[in-house]
Amino acid sequence: MNDYLVRALAFDGKVRAFSVRTTDTISEAQQRHATWPTASAALGRSMTAGVMMGAMLKGEDKLTVKVEGKGPIGAIVVDSNSKGEVRGYVSQPQTHFDLNEHGKLDVKRAVGTDGMLTIVKDLGMRDFFTGSVPLVSGELGEDFTYYFASSEQVPSSVGLGVLVNPDNTILASGGFIIQLMPGIEDDTISIIEEKLSSMEPVSTLIAKGLSPEELLEEILGKENVRVLDKMPVSFECNCSKDRFGTAILALGADEIQEMIDDDGKAEAQCHFCMETYDYSQQELESYIDEIKS
């Protein structure tokens, strides 16, 4: 099964739902950054939430997720868009701890709880929309749930999960977002809450082979779910040598000359995909000529 995301409604449109399988996507992130298990779980959960939030956007809109909990993992940064494309990195990818008291990867310890979850949306307007909330658990699912309730005033439940193999590869990854719309009946809320409290972890269900549709049916009941559409999900980075070249140009002629004097060349690496771009002395000199022309 390839990674993909579904958008759905349930209970006669009173519930909006998103569900996604991100196993291959998070596997690529793990390989690119050589993350250790706890870091893989933290980054994977954040990217899974980010890609579902991206699916709430339209057209060329995009968003950035930033998690800064002052834990040993450092900052987590995720970019996503409305097309199912997502990329992300963590400041300290080689972070890992023993399992917590529940036998789970100790994401809370890695992320920390003394900090903020910030969402920045680029909706194609002059100013960006920024929403920021304090971290409430460091486990991330609860933190995104709190973000929706506090910053966007949408009662939501966010489930995120990543299972890591003994060799650090990704066994399963995915998640869901359930959002309650105005006018929903109390009985319906009770049904959903009861199911959420008794269901197996989302990563376990994905590891068992449940599709995104089946995951929503597990939570909301097969008879209640109406899938609107689905789209593929993948790790995609829009970096390029030209983009980094533009950044080098912005440094100015003096700093570029310093690069030539010190090393005779320059190297740039993308934080998101770890791709490295080399610039020869001739290329750097051409940038200086461009600045002075």
Secondary structure, DSSP 4 states (H G I P E B T S, - for coil): ---EEEEEEETTTTEEEEEEE-HHHHHHHHHHHT--HHHHHHHHHHHHHHHHHHTTS-TT-EEEEEEE--STT--EEEEEETTSEEEEEES-SS------TTSS--HHHHH-SSSEEEEEEE-SSSS-EEEEEE-SSSSSHHHHHHHHHHHS---EEEEEEEEE-TTS-EEEEEEEEEEEPTT--HHHHHHHHHHHHHSPPHHHHHHTT--HHHHHHHHH-GGGEEEEEEEE-EE-----HHHHHHHHHHH-HHHHHHHHHHHSSEEEE-TTT--EEEE-HHHHHHHHHHHH-
